[in-house]
Amino acid sequence: MKLEGDLHLQDVRASASRLEEILEDDFQEIGISGIVWTRPAIVEALRDEAFSERTMSDFRVQRMASDVALVTYRVHREATAERPSADSLRSSLWRQRGGRWRMAFHQGTPL
């Protein structure tokens, strides 16, 4: 939950080195917009993001294997001058390698 939550923090989202620690090299995301993102693309996009606060709820973790976990939850994004507030369902696949959990896949679905 801590690692997933970190990805919703402004200082983590703006830090290429921190994102690269958390996201697998072959990371992919299907964003709320339907765009498919790779790790390099998402690191670049988040660098100049117009940040808005996010709140997670209904957080669940399901172990798929000893080294794979599926995380699902809801997010509420606060409104900013650039965009209205929004709610979404989120899912992520996390893999454990060398004692570290890293995100391999993420998807956001608007509500």
Stockholm file with secondary structure:
# STOCKHOLM 1.0

chainA/1-111         MKLEGDLHLQDVRASASRLEEILEDDFQEIGISGIVWTRPAIVEALRDEAFSERTMSDFRVQRMASDVALVTYRVHREATAERPSADSLRSSLWRQRGGRWRMAFHQGTPL
#=GR chainA/1-111 SS CHHHHHTTSHHHHTCHHHHHHHEEEEEEEECTTSCEEEHHHHHHHHHTCCCCCEEEEEEEEEEEETTEEEEEEEEEECCCSSSCCEEEEEEEEEEEETTEEEEEEEEEEEC
#=GC SS_cons         CHHHHHTTSHHHHTCHHHHHHHEEEEEEEECTTSCEEEHHHHHHHHHTCCCCCEEEEEEEEEEEETTEEEEEEEEEECCCSSSCCEEEEEEEEEEEETTEEEEEEEEEEEC
//
